[in-house]
């Protein structure tokens, strides 16, 4: 099992804006090997906010097939060259492989 984790740090008051971007069903849910997606917000009382999007895949092959999917690529190309929103402080993505499960 593979975990794709996207992390977004945004200015105070904008976490919900980022989370809404991942709401509803999209193309990813129809991809072979997609298990589920969770959007979580770090508990913060004030200051910068953090959102993580955790996507579980059956395998690395399934995730790579999604990354190479023409519609997925087209979505990224459509945003290429656009400035990031002014509320976005930082974003990153990491991929983890499950080592044990209880």
N, C-alpha and C positions, 0 to 999 in steps of 0.2 A: 504494500500500500504506500502511496506517495501523498505527501501533504505539500500543497503550494500555499505559501503564506505571504500575503501582500500587507504591508504596514504603511499607514498614512499618519503623519503628524500634521495637525492643522491648528489654526488659530482658534482661540476660545469661541465657542458658539457655532462652529462649522462641522462638527462630527456628524450630525444628523444629515447634513447636505451630502457628505461622502457616502454615508450608509445608504441613503435613498438611491444612489447610483447603482447599487447592487440589489435593489429590491425587485421583486417580480421575477417571473420566469423569462429566461433568455435562451440563446442558442447553446450555451455551455451545458445546460441541463439535459440536452438531447444527445450529447456526445457519448460515444461508447466509452465505458470505463469511468464515467463521472459517478461519484457516489453521493456527495452532498456539499453544500457550501454554508458556512456560518460567518456572519458579520458580527463582530464583538467590539465593544467600546471599553476602553480602560476607564476604571472608576477614578475620576478626577473631580475635585471640588472647584478649582479655578485654574486658569492658565491654559497652556497648550493642551489639546486633546489628541487622543490616539485611537485609531480604528484599525482593526486587523480583519482581513478577509481570509478565511481558512477554507481551502478547497481540498477535498479528499478524492483521490483517483485510485482506481484498481492497480495501476502500474505506471511506471515511467513512460512506457510506450504510449499508453493512452494519453497522458499529459502532453507528450511531445507531438502526438497527432493533433491535439487541440491547438497547440502553439503554431502548427503548420497549416491549420485549416484556413482556406481562402477567405472566409467571412471574418474570422478572427484577425487575420492580417489586414484585411481591408478596413476594419474598425480602427486599428492602430494607425494605418496610413492616413486615414481621414483626419486624425488629430496631430499628425506630424507637423512640426513647425509652429504649432499653436503655443502661445505662452501658457505656462501653468497658472492656475487660478491664484490670485494674490493671497488667499487664505491657506494655501498649501505650503507647509514649511519643509516637509521631507517625505519622500516615499521610497520604498524598497520592496524587493521580492526575494524570497528564499524558498528553496525546495528541500524537503526532508523525507527520508525514507524510514518507514516504520521498522523498528528493531525488535520490539517485543510488545505483546498485548496481553492484558490480564482480564 
